[in-house]
Every structure is written in structure tokens, then in C-alpha cells.
Amino acid sequence: MFETPIAVVGTIVTNPERRWVGDQELFKFRVASNSRRRTADGTWEPGNTLYATVNCWGRLVTGVGAGLGKGDAVIVVGNVYTSEYEDRDGNRRSSLEIRATAVGPDLARCIVRIDKRRHPEATPDAASADGEVGTERDVDVDVDVEIGDGRPARDEEGLPLSA
């Protein structure tokens, strides 16, 4: 109820933080989305910047934590809300936050190659007794992500994902 969906295309601007909140794991980072506008002479000028804190929970923690880091171009989909708090001086502040439902690399600004995928096999002969077509099959996923500057993405231990 009262959830506001949002999609943000931007860049991760902080080192992601992985921590436990109670019995759930959280992966958190800040993203900046910059606007540009074309001037009358056809050149581009920078516009405003939107900064938001992205909170990844559940299955997102593993995927985002292993493949993305500071400086990476991302697309974040989720629900936006404001978080209110008091700063060290006792002043009331608020922060724009996104509870992510999906996070991925921005393919307009990086190259991603997926060697094997996890997907449902939808074939007519695989119909189940309840009339559903297809079954999901687990497959090892080997993903190579190359960031725009040619460096490979790394997991939390600093190893290339293709290693």
C-alpha cells in the first residue's frame, strides 16, 4: 500500500556496504543519476543530479554483491521512500531511498556476456498435471561482466567473476 515505483539509470557513487540487519542481509549503495539537456547550438549541458540510497535485500544481495561496485553504470528498479533521521547536531534530515526489486548493469554503458542462463524450459510436452507449461531447471551460471573501461567485474573477494 502506498508504494511508489521508480526506475533509476545512474552510476554507483559509493563503495557498496554489505551487513546484517537482524537475521537478514542488506547490500546498500548510493546511486547518482545525471540529467543532460541539448542547447540551442546542439551541444549538451549538464542538468540536475538525483542521489538515492539503494537497499538490496534477499536474493539481490548475492547477485549485486558479486557483480557491481563503485563507478559501475546500473539500472535500479524498486520502490522509493524517504527516510527521516537526526544528524549529529540534532537537526532533522531526510534521505531518498529505494528498496530495490531489480538491479542490473546498464548495457548502454557496459558489456555483459552470459555463458549459461537460468531460465524455464517452456515446451508443450512439459505440461504438468495442473496445466502449467514448462519447468524451471537450475543451471550453473557463468557471467562475465566487462565495465565500460574494460576492467572485469569482481566478486566480494576481489576475484574476477570469470575465474
C-alpha positions, 0 to 999 in steps of 0.5 A: 500500500502506498508504494511508489515505483521508480526506475533509476539509470545512474552510476554507483557513487559509493563503495557498496556496504554489505551487513546484517540487519537482524537475521537478514542481509542488506547490500546498500549503495548510493546511486547518482543519476545525471540529467543532460539537456541539448542547447540551442547550438546542439551541444549538451549541458549538464542538468540536475543530479538525483542521489538515492540510497539503494537497499538490496535485500534477499536474493539481490544481495548475492547477485549485486554483491558479486557483480557491481561496485563503485563507478559501475553504470546500473539500472535500479528498479524498486520502490522509493521512500524517504527516510527521516533521521537526526544528524549529529547536531540534532537537526532533522534530515531526510534521505531518498531511498529505494528498496530495490526489486531489480538491479542490473548493469546498464548495457548502454554503458557496459558489456555483459556476456552470459555463458549459461542462463537460468531460465524455464524450459517452456515446451508443450510436452512439459505440461504438468498435471495442473496445466502449467507449461514448462519447468524451471531447471537450475543451471550453473551460471557463468557471467562475465561482466566487462565495465565500460573501461574494460576492467572485469567485474569482481566478486566480494573477494576481489576475484574476477567473476570469470575465474 
